[in-house]
Amino acid sequence: MERAGTETARACIDVLGGAYGRRVVLACGKGNNGGDGFVAARQLARAGVRVSVFADEASAVAGEMRDRLERETDVRVRPLEPEAMARALARSDLAIDAIAGTGLRGAPDPAWTAAIEAMNAGGLPIVAVDIPSGVDGATGAAPGAAIRAELTVTFGAPKIGVVVLPGADLAGAIRVVDIGFDDDAMHASAWLTEPDDVAACLPERPLDGHKRTSGALVIVAGSRAMTGAARLVTRAAMRVGAGYVVVAVPASILPVVQAELTEAVFLPVAETADGSISLDALDAVMQAASGARAVAIGPGLSRDAETASFVREVVRTSPVPLVVDADALNAFASDTASMADRKAEAVLTPHGGELARLLGREPSLDRIADARALADASGAVALVKGTRTVVVDRSDVAYVNPTGSTALATAGTGDVLTGTIGGLLARGVEPPAAAWAGAYLHGLAGLAAGERAGDGTVAGDVADLLPDAIARVTEDA
């Protein structure tokens, strides 16, 4: 607690640009988070900052720090009363939130809500201690009032609540400080993907390599009504380095798909009367898969009943790892457990609607828990799309992806993600790493595309910038 409060005070002085002549308002709760705040107040007062402290009734440990603050400085703690806080905020330079820590579940009580609203309305930069009050440390949810911080000083490691939305948005910039946790205390079941992680899993091409050793992928996508999906998946797979890509599409749409893809190999297959892949295509697709390293299946296939039967057989019998997306996921709606009956590993990439159909319920506020539920039910790697994308691997470890932007909110970017993951699988990247590395590269390419085209970004822009994303993570590693 002493270290946590001291590091918070140091961060506040950095935000203030010094201590002399500065005024700070600090709100403390009754638990350990409040104790950290009392220490910060003592250190700031010693540094020459004029500190106003408003506090809830303190617990035993926090109460000891409160007593020490009043004993060793001229600061006197006042009740956590919003009107008095508002007056103090009006003549201050910074506010510090030490009301509620990572253990808060549900909405704050009325007294804390009033204090949070007063601080947010004060117009000052707010520094949050460990996590913004009102944010659930385990999920990032904010079901009631929550502090909107400019900076969050968090201890030991980022908490899930400050890297998953909406907590990530409320936390502002995050400063991680070491306060002396031992190795046992730092055991984690969730990780934030970083450039070094992605760069380390990307295989190098051997000097004597050729197109197949660079990665052979079979893409099963498209229907008469959705010809673009196959093209987007293919472009992304090739842009992440897959050297030999076979595109299986309904025979009638082959000329349309071929027109934009000069580098791919094509496999026209049997189709239904409505122009989607039929069950009769199974043997041809399985023969192609037997000569590849991975399969990407789903985008644009349609929800035709016969196509769904085809998908279920491909997933069950594929001899190589798969990435399963879009209508291939819909083929398993309300029957996710049957996906566990398959020969090869798989990565599932649902958005919210597909996730609801797979789980048989609406997604919860806990994205990591939902991803774990899907991974458990399917026996596969689960990637739950969204801001921020979450991946859960076979060992139940979660990975949170920090990249991406609103530029990705356009049709077809999910198909690009499927191709990205499929291309990495084809290059020999293990399925869990292909999922979280693919999400990272996809988000990085989306950021770059948005910077160039703004709201006019289309999915093809993202696919074309994947090589730049790979170059960037390699340089940053």
URQUIBEL-V61883 format. One record per residue. N is the residue number from 1. RES is the residue in one letter. SS is DSSP state (A for helix, B for strand, O for the rest). Layout:
n=N res=RES ss=SS
n=N res=RES ss=SS
//
This chain:
n=1 res=M ss=O
n=2 res=E ss=A
n=3 res=R ss=A
n=4 res=A ss=A
n=5 res=G ss=A
n=6 res=T ss=A
n=7 res=E ss=A
n=8 res=T ss=A
n=9 res=A ss=A
n=10 res=R ss=A
n=11 res=A ss=A
n=12 res=C ss=A
n=13 res=I ss=A
n=14 res=D ss=A
n=15 res=V ss=A
n=16 res=L ss=A
n=17 res=G ss=O
n=18 res=G ss=O
n=19 res=A ss=O
n=20 res=Y ss=O
n=21 res=G ss=O
n=22 res=R ss=O
n=23 res=R ss=B
n=24 res=V ss=B
n=25 res=V ss=B
n=26 res=L ss=B
n=27 res=A ss=B
n=28 res=C ss=B
n=29 res=G ss=O
n=30 res=K ss=O
n=31 res=G ss=O
n=32 res=N ss=A
n=33 res=N ss=A
n=34 res=G ss=A
n=35 res=G ss=A
n=36 res=D ss=A
n=37 res=G ss=A
n=38 res=F ss=A
n=39 res=V ss=A
n=40 res=A ss=A
n=41 res=A ss=A
n=42 res=R ss=A
n=43 res=Q ss=A
n=44 res=L ss=A
n=45 res=A ss=A
n=46 res=R ss=A
n=47 res=A ss=O
n=48 res=G ss=O
n=49 res=V ss=O
n=50 res=R ss=B
n=51 res=V ss=B
n=52 res=S ss=B
n=53 res=V ss=B
n=54 res=F ss=B
n=55 res=A ss=B
n=56 res=D ss=O
n=57 res=E ss=O
n=58 res=A ss=O
n=59 res=S ss=O
n=60 res=A ss=A
n=61 res=V ss=A
n=62 res=A ss=A
n=63 res=G ss=A
n=64 res=E ss=A
n=65 res=M ss=A
n=66 res=R ss=A
n=67 res=D ss=A
n=68 res=R ss=A
n=69 res=L ss=A
n=70 res=E ss=A
n=71 res=R ss=A
n=72 res=E ss=A
n=73 res=T ss=O
n=74 res=D ss=O
n=75 res=V ss=O
n=76 res=R ss=O
n=77 res=V ss=O
n=78 res=R ss=B
n=79 res=P ss=B
n=80 res=L ss=O
n=81 res=E ss=O
n=82 res=P ss=A
n=83 res=E ss=A
n=84 res=A ss=A
n=85 res=M ss=A
n=86 res=A ss=A
n=87 res=R ss=A
n=88 res=A ss=A
n=89 res=L ss=A
n=90 res=A ss=A
n=91 res=R ss=O
n=92 res=S ss=O
n=93 res=D ss=O
n=94 res=L ss=B
n=95 res=A ss=B
n=96 res=I ss=B
n=97 res=D ss=B
n=98 res=A ss=B
n=99 res=I ss=O
n=100 res=A ss=O
n=101 res=G ss=O
n=102 res=T ss=O
n=103 res=G ss=O
n=104 res=L ss=O
n=105 res=R ss=O
n=106 res=G ss=O
n=107 res=A ss=O
n=108 res=P ss=O
n=109 res=D ss=O
n=110 res=P ss=A
n=111 res=A ss=A
n=112 res=W ss=A
n=113 res=T ss=A
n=114 res=A ss=A
n=115 res=A ss=A
n=116 res=I ss=A
n=117 res=E ss=A
n=118 res=A ss=A
n=119 res=M ss=A
n=120 res=N ss=A
n=121 res=A ss=A
n=122 res=G ss=O
n=123 res=G ss=O
n=124 res=L ss=O
n=125 res=P ss=B
n=126 res=I ss=B
n=127 res=V ss=B
n=128 res=A ss=B
n=129 res=V ss=B
n=130 res=D ss=O
n=131 res=I ss=O
n=132 res=P ss=O
n=133 res=S ss=O
n=134 res=G ss=O
n=135 res=V ss=O
n=136 res=D ss=O
n=137 res=G ss=O
n=138 res=A ss=O
n=139 res=T ss=O
n=140 res=G ss=O
n=141 res=A ss=O
n=142 res=A ss=O
n=143 res=P ss=O
n=144 res=G ss=O
n=145 res=A ss=O
n=146 res=A ss=O
n=147 res=I ss=O
n=148 res=R ss=O
n=149 res=A ss=O
n=150 res=E ss=O
n=151 res=L ss=B
n=152 res=T ss=B
n=153 res=V ss=B
n=154 res=T ss=B
n=155 res=F ss=B
n=156 res=G ss=O
n=157 res=A ss=O
n=158 res=P ss=O
n=159 res=K ss=O
n=160 res=I ss=A
n=161 res=G ss=A
n=162 res=V ss=A
n=163 res=V ss=O
n=164 res=V ss=O
n=165 res=L ss=O
n=166 res=P ss=O
n=167 res=G ss=A
n=168 res=A ss=A
n=169 res=D ss=A
n=170 res=L ss=A
n=171 res=A ss=A
n=172 res=G ss=O
n=173 res=A ss=B
n=174 res=I ss=B
n=175 res=R ss=B
n=176 res=V ss=B
n=177 res=V ss=B
n=178 res=D ss=O
n=179 res=I ss=O
n=180 res=G ss=O
n=181 res=F ss=O
n=182 res=D ss=O
n=183 res=D ss=O
n=184 res=D ss=O
n=185 res=A ss=O
n=186 res=M ss=O
n=187 res=H ss=O
n=188 res=A ss=O
n=189 res=S ss=O
n=190 res=A ss=B
n=191 res=W ss=B
n=192 res=L ss=B
n=193 res=T ss=O
n=194 res=E ss=O
n=195 res=P ss=A
n=196 res=D ss=A
n=197 res=D ss=A
n=198 res=V ss=A
n=199 res=A ss=A
n=200 res=A ss=A
n=201 res=C ss=A
n=202 res=L ss=O
n=203 res=P ss=O
n=204 res=E ss=O
n=205 res=R ss=O
n=206 res=P ss=O
n=207 res=L ss=O
n=208 res=D ss=O
n=209 res=G ss=O
n=210 res=H ss=O
n=211 res=K ss=O
n=212 res=R ss=O
n=213 res=T ss=O
n=214 res=S ss=O
n=215 res=G ss=O
n=216 res=A ss=B
n=217 res=L ss=B
n=218 res=V ss=B
n=219 res=I ss=B
n=220 res=V ss=B
n=221 res=A ss=O
n=222 res=G ss=O
n=223 res=S ss=B
n=224 res=R ss=O
n=225 res=A ss=O
n=226 res=M ss=B
n=227 res=T ss=O
n=228 res=G ss=A
n=229 res=A ss=A
n=230 res=A ss=A
n=231 res=R ss=A
n=232 res=L ss=A
n=233 res=V ss=A
n=234 res=T ss=A
n=235 res=R ss=A
n=236 res=A ss=A
n=237 res=A ss=A
n=238 res=M ss=A
n=239 res=R ss=A
n=240 res=V ss=O
n=241 res=G ss=O
n=242 res=A ss=O
n=243 res=G ss=O
n=244 res=Y ss=B
n=245 res=V ss=B
n=246 res=V ss=B
n=247 res=V ss=B
n=248 res=A ss=B
n=249 res=V ss=B
n=250 res=P ss=B
n=251 res=A ss=A
n=252 res=S ss=A
n=253 res=I ss=A
n=254 res=L ss=A
n=255 res=P ss=A
n=256 res=V ss=A
n=257 res=V ss=A
n=258 res=Q ss=A
n=259 res=A ss=O
n=260 res=E ss=O
n=261 res=L ss=O
n=262 res=T ss=O
n=263 res=E ss=O
n=264 res=A ss=O
n=265 res=V ss=B
n=266 res=F ss=B
n=267 res=L ss=B
n=268 res=P ss=B
n=269 res=V ss=B
n=270 res=A ss=O
n=271 res=E ss=B
n=272 res=T ss=O
n=273 res=A ss=O
n=274 res=D ss=O
n=275 res=G ss=O
n=276 res=S ss=O
n=277 res=I ss=B
n=278 res=S ss=O
n=279 res=L ss=A
n=280 res=D ss=A
n=281 res=A ss=A
n=282 res=L ss=A
n=283 res=D ss=A
n=284 res=A ss=A
n=285 res=V ss=A
n=286 res=M ss=A
n=287 res=Q ss=A
n=288 res=A ss=A
n=289 res=A ss=A
n=290 res=S ss=A
n=291 res=G ss=O
n=292 res=A ss=O
n=293 res=R ss=O
n=294 res=A ss=B
n=295 res=V ss=B
n=296 res=A ss=B
n=297 res=I ss=B
n=298 res=G ss=O
n=299 res=P ss=O
n=300 res=G ss=O
n=301 res=L ss=O
n=302 res=S ss=O
n=303 res=R ss=O
n=304 res=D ss=O
n=305 res=A ss=A
n=306 res=E ss=A
n=307 res=T ss=A
n=308 res=A ss=A
n=309 res=S ss=A
n=310 res=F ss=A
n=311 res=V ss=A
n=312 res=R ss=A
n=313 res=E ss=A
n=314 res=V ss=A
n=315 res=V ss=A
n=316 res=R ss=A
n=317 res=T ss=A
n=318 res=S ss=O
n=319 res=P ss=O
n=320 res=V ss=O
n=321 res=P ss=B
n=322 res=L ss=B
n=323 res=V ss=B
n=324 res=V ss=B
n=325 res=D ss=O
n=326 res=A ss=A
n=327 res=D ss=A
n=328 res=A ss=A
n=329 res=L ss=A
n=330 res=N ss=A
n=331 res=A ss=O
n=332 res=F ss=O
n=333 res=A ss=O
n=334 res=S ss=O
n=335 res=D ss=O
n=336 res=T ss=A
n=337 res=A ss=A
n=338 res=S ss=A
n=339 res=M ss=A
n=340 res=A ss=A
n=341 res=D ss=O
n=342 res=R ss=O
n=343 res=K ss=O
n=344 res=A ss=O
n=345 res=E ss=O
n=346 res=A ss=B
n=347 res=V ss=B
n=348 res=L ss=B
n=349 res=T ss=O
n=350 res=P ss=O
n=351 res=H ss=O
n=352 res=G ss=A
n=353 res=G ss=A
n=354 res=E ss=A
n=355 res=L ss=A
n=356 res=A ss=A
n=357 res=R ss=A
n=358 res=L ss=A
n=359 res=L ss=A
n=360 res=G ss=O
n=361 res=R ss=O
n=362 res=E ss=O
n=363 res=P ss=O
n=364 res=S ss=O
n=365 res=L ss=O
n=366 res=D ss=O
n=367 res=R ss=A
n=368 res=I ss=A
n=369 res=A ss=A
n=370 res=D ss=A
n=371 res=A ss=A
n=372 res=R ss=A
n=373 res=A ss=A
n=374 res=L ss=A
n=375 res=A ss=A
n=376 res=D ss=A
n=377 res=A ss=A
n=378 res=S ss=A
n=379 res=G ss=O
n=380 res=A ss=O
n=381 res=V ss=B
n=382 res=A ss=B
n=383 res=L ss=B
n=384 res=V ss=B
n=385 res=K ss=O
n=386 res=G ss=O
n=387 res=T ss=O
n=388 res=R ss=O
n=389 res=T ss=O
n=390 res=V ss=B
n=391 res=V ss=B
n=392 res=V ss=B
n=393 res=D ss=O
n=394 res=R ss=O
n=395 res=S ss=O
n=396 res=D ss=O
n=397 res=V ss=O
n=398 res=A ss=B
n=399 res=Y ss=B
n=400 res=V ss=B
n=401 res=N ss=O
n=402 res=P ss=O
n=403 res=T ss=O
n=404 res=G ss=O
n=405 res=S ss=O
n=406 res=T ss=A
n=407 res=A ss=A
n=408 res=L ss=A
n=409 res=A ss=O
n=410 res=T ss=O
n=411 res=A ss=O
n=412 res=G ss=O
n=413 res=T ss=A
n=414 res=G ss=A
n=415 res=D ss=A
n=416 res=V ss=A
n=417 res=L ss=A
n=418 res=T ss=A
n=419 res=G ss=A
n=420 res=T ss=A
n=421 res=I ss=A
n=422 res=G ss=A
n=423 res=G ss=A
n=424 res=L ss=A
n=425 res=L ss=A
n=426 res=A ss=A
n=427 res=R ss=O
n=428 res=G ss=O
n=429 res=V ss=O
n=430 res=E ss=O
n=431 res=P ss=A
n=432 res=P ss=A
n=433 res=A ss=A
n=434 res=A ss=A
n=435 res=A ss=A
n=436 res=W ss=A
n=437 res=A ss=A
n=438 res=G ss=A
n=439 res=A ss=A
n=440 res=Y ss=A
n=441 res=L ss=A
n=442 res=H ss=A
n=443 res=G ss=A
n=444 res=L ss=A
n=445 res=A ss=A
n=446 res=G ss=A
n=447 res=L ss=A
n=448 res=A ss=A
n=449 res=A ss=A
n=450 res=G ss=A
n=451 res=E ss=A
n=452 res=R ss=A
n=453 res=A ss=A
n=454 res=G ss=A
n=455 res=D ss=A
n=456 res=G ss=A
n=457 res=T ss=O
n=458 res=V ss=O
n=459 res=A ss=A
n=460 res=G ss=A
n=461 res=D ss=A
n=462 res=V ss=A
n=463 res=A ss=A
n=464 res=D ss=A
n=465 res=L ss=O
n=466 res=L ss=A
n=467 res=P ss=A
n=468 res=D ss=A
n=469 res=A ss=A
n=470 res=I ss=A
n=471 res=A ss=A
n=472 res=R ss=A
n=473 res=V ss=A
n=474 res=T ss=A
n=475 res=E ss=A
n=476 res=D ss=A
n=477 res=A ss=O
//
